[in-house]
Amino acid sequence: MRYLDENSSIVQWSSEELAIPYVSPLDGRVHRYFPDFIVKIKRDSNPATIHMIEIKPAAQTKIPTVRKTSQPVTRKYITEVMTYGVNNAKCQAATEYCNDRGWKFIVITERELFGKK
């Protein structure tokens, strides 16, 4: 947030102020997704662009490893699958929302924030 405040290219930003409806794969019901940031960027004489940004742990952005049928179904595996499914539904809804408005949707992980591999 400090970066957003101190960057001269950032014209405006907000955090978790916009609600986007999405259908959860867990219960088939409509829920509301609040993206982490909406950022308006203006560089030089170019038109301003709007970016919707979601911050997620990298582990939650990957499809869970498919387990072998001989492996037991663990609580950890079930949680990973459920988390990925919900996050994926949110990202699809956000991408659609942004595409309809000419915005850009970005997911940022610790890799981008801290240069981790």
Order of alpha helices (4+ residues) and beta strands (2+ residues): alpha-beta-beta-beta-beta-beta-alpha-beta-alpha
